[in-house]
Amino acid sequence: MTELKKRNDGSVRVFLDTIADLQKRQDSLALIEIMSDVTMCEPEMWGASNYWFWSLLVQIQEEQPF
């Protein structure tokens, strides 16, 4: 069974700085900038290598429960 990821206090920026491939790192930073502007939320680290815009998902679910 796949382990569920848990939110942690890790820095998304610190995680992205560990990406060796410069183009992937720049693309990730650009995507975060776009998503932050669109969602008005900051990304949060989940697990060791996942970042989500979780606040947006919670807000959507509260407004329109699934």
N, C-alpha and C positions, 0 to 999 in steps of 0.2 A: 504494500500500500504506500502511496506517495505521502511523504510527510508534509503537513500543512506548514506554510511559511508564517513566521511571526514577525510583527513589526519590531524594529530595533532602533536604537539611537544613532546608528551609523550615519555618516555623512554621504549623501549621494555624490557630491563633488569629489570627496576623497576616493570613493569607489571608482568613479569615472577616470580619475587621474592614474589608476592602476592599469588602464587599458593600454597595451603596448602599441597597437596600431593607431597611428595618428589620425587617419581618416575616420576610423570608427569612433574614436574619442570626440573628434570635432562634430561628427554627425549626431552623436548622442547628446552633446551639449546644445546643439541647435534644436534638436527635438524637444529637449527639456524647456528651452526658452519658449518655443512655440506652444507647447502644452501648458506651461505656466501662464502664458498670456491668455490663452483660450479658456482655460478652466478656472483661472484666478486662484489656483491651489499650488502649493509647493510639493515636489515629489518627496516620498518617504521611503526609507529602506525597509525591505521585507526580506528576511533571510539574509544570506551572505552576498547574494548577487542579483537581487531583484529590487527594482524601485517602481513604485506605483503612485498614482495621483489619487490616493485612497480617499481623501476628504471629498473629492468630487463624487466618487462612487457611493459614499454614505449619504451625501446630500441628495443624489438622484433617487436612491432607494427610499429615503424618508418622504420624498415628494410623490413618488410613484412606486409603491411597494410591488415587488414581483409576485 
